[in-house]
Amino acid sequence: MVSRWFMLLIMLVAALAAGGASCPRSRRLMTPPPAAFTQVPTAQEIVQTINANSERIRQLQTAGASLVIPGMPSLRGSLALERPRRMRLLADTPLTGAEFDLGSNDEVFWMWVKRNQSPAVYFARHAAFATSAMQHMFPVPPDWLIEAVGVVRLDPQAPIEGPYSRPNGQWEIRSRLAVAGSELPRVIVIDGTYGWIVQQTLYDARGQTLAIATASQHEYDPVSGVTLPRLIEVQLPPAGLTFTLRVERYLVNQLYGDPTQLWAMPRLDGHQYVDLADPRTNLSPPVSGPAPTVPPTASLTPWPVQGSREPLPPPRRWR
């Protein structure tokens, strides 16, 4: 069977695949964000504030991103995304080179991990993921991990409980997240002045914690009007996994790279292609056999990652 490291990366790509994402950067933002609330907000005002921030993000690209997992060396990489489902995360280390390729387009998401036992590209079509083996192993829906990095879309018509007062001037609201025909309880804690999300917790029907996402070091971009956290810590208790996402700078609502390459599954010689949604897939190392028919593929490195000699372009950046 595959390792926990491999399983975490499956969850990470599924999560980032649906829309926006984030991570932090080294320099502090000088422009203060506007206050969202000057008095006790209503539940609808909180929903409007959260949705307004997320809806401003159509595209996002980062440089200097890093992924930190306890017991593993820090990985550097680059993240690009275009809502609702296009995403590409490449990561490497200075000594070992490319370590993994995580991505998603309108049809499928995929993952390649260098350290896996057998060379393979694992993928699944979005429409089939809910019934795949991964859904039973990790009850947290893929879309939730997108929200974990701060891009949350709440239904204004859905029932919302609160707000409830929390320490440090924060506010809590409670809602439910539709997952595979059921609704899971969700708690969102926001900053009482600026309205950005500082923590999200998702529970199962028995009240057991499925996932916790804690966001901090938020920064505001006065050009796009977007606020994103500089640090995101995610805990997945059922899987016994935790990880931290970091980024040095953002390009908001612009992308660098050929879209035909950026959003294409990689075609890697000598690798098998394993469909995670296939009922016959048990997540064991793949055996020999031809690669299935999949959407258009591309090379492993469609745009320069941190450390590449080809620099990122100098268009408008996160200040």
Secondary structure as UniProt FT lines:
FT   HELIX           4..16
FT   TURN            17..18
FT   HELIX           43..55
FT   STRAND          59..63
FT   STRAND          65..68
FT   TURN            70..71
FT   STRAND          75..82
FT   TURN            83..85
FT   STRAND          86..93
FT   TURN            94..96
FT   STRAND          97..104
FT   STRAND          108..113
FT   TURN            114..115
FT   STRAND          120..125
FT   HELIX           126..131
FT   HELIX           133..137
FT   HELIX           142..148
FT   TURN            149..150
FT   TURN            156..157
FT   STRAND          161..165
FT   HELIX           167..169
FT   STRAND          171..179
FT   TURN            180..181
FT   STRAND          182..190
FT   TURN            192..194
FT   STRAND          197..203
FT   TURN            205..206
FT   STRAND          209..221
FT   TURN            222..225
FT   STRAND          226..236
FT   HELIX           237..239
FT   STRAND          241..246
FT   STRAND          249..252
FT   HELIX           259..262
FT   STRAND          265..266
FT   TURN            269..270
FT   STRAND          272..275
FT   TURN            276..277
FT   TURN            279..280
FT   STRAND          297..298
FT   TURN            306..307
//
